[in-house]
Amino acid sequence: MSAATDTKQERINLRLEHRAKQMLERAARFEGKTVSSFILTSALAHAEKTIDAHEVMRLNRQDSEAFFNALAKPVRLNKRLAAAFKEHEQRVTSR
């Protein structure tokens, strides 16, 4: 699909107070954007930060080394871990 045929098809409606609308319009004018464009770029930037905060793990050097060292060690199954795997198999995998 080319950029010429790629059309916007989704819509979000928003109700807000008059003062909030005035503020958005003013901010959009400062950036030379339409209100829709201003809201979309602002919301997408915030959405990216929110997703990043929930999906990305940042570790300092010491924690990073401990994490990768733990991954490198072979897993030793004790009774509780074996039981947890068995329960997982029954509850989740067998569906």
C-alpha positions in Angstrom: 0.0 0.0 0.0 1.5 3.3 -1.0 1.4 6.5 1.0 -1.1 8.0 -1.5 -3.6 5.2 -0.8 -2.9 4.8 2.9 -5.9 6.6 4.4 -6.8 7.2 8.0 -9.7 5.0 8.9 -9.9 5.1 12.7 -11.5 7.8 14.8 -11.5 8.8 18.4 -14.1 11.2 19.8 -13.3 13.3 22.8 -15.5 15.5 25.0 -13.7 18.1 27.1 -14.3 21.4 28.9 -14.1 24.6 27.0 -11.0 25.7 28.8 -9.2 22.5 27.9 -10.1 22.9 24.3 -8.8 26.5 24.3 -5.6 25.4 25.8 -5.1 22.6 23.1 -5.9 25.1 20.3 -3.4 27.6 21.7 -0.7 25.0 22.0 -1.4 23.7 18.5 -1.1 27.2 17.1 2.3 27.6 18.8 3.6 24.5 17.0 1.9 25.4 13.7 -0.3 22.2 13.8 -3.9 21.5 13.7 -5.5 20.5 17.0 -6.0 17.0 15.7 -2.3 16.7 14.8 -1.2 18.3 18.0 -3.3 15.9 20.1 -2.2 12.8 18.1 1.5 13.6 18.2 1.3 14.4 22.0 -0.8 11.3 22.8 1.5 9.0 20.7 4.6 10.4 22.5 3.0 9.8 25.8 1.8 6.3 24.8 5.4 5.4 23.7 6.8 6.5 27.1 4.1 4.5 28.9 4.6 1.4 26.9 8.4 1.7 27.4 8.0 2.1 31.2 5.9 -1.1 31.3 7.8 -3.3 28.8 11.4 -2.4 29.1 13.6 -3.5 32.0 16.7 -1.4 32.8 19.3 -2.8 35.0 22.5 -1.3 36.5 25.7 -3.2 35.8 25.6 -5.3 38.9 22.0 -6.4 38.5 22.6 -7.0 34.8 25.5 -9.3 35.5 23.5 -11.2 38.2 20.6 -11.6 35.7 22.8 -12.9 32.9 24.7 -15.2 35.3 21.4 -16.6 36.5 20.3 -17.3 32.9 23.6 -19.0 32.1 23.3 -21.5 35.0 21.5 -24.7 34.4 18.1 -25.0 36.2 18.0 -27.4 39.1 14.5 -28.7 39.5 13.4 -29.2 43.1 10.0 -30.7 44.1 8.2 -27.4 44.2 9.5 -26.2 40.8 8.7 -29.6 39.3 5.2 -29.4 40.8 4.7 -25.8 39.4 5.7 -27.0 35.9 3.3 -29.8 36.1 0.5 -27.5 37.3 1.3 -25.1 34.5 1.1 -27.9 32.0 -2.3 -29.0 33.3 -3.8 -25.5 33.5 -2.3 -23.6 30.6 -0.6 -25.8 28.0 -3.3 -28.6 27.8 -6.0 -26.1 26.7 
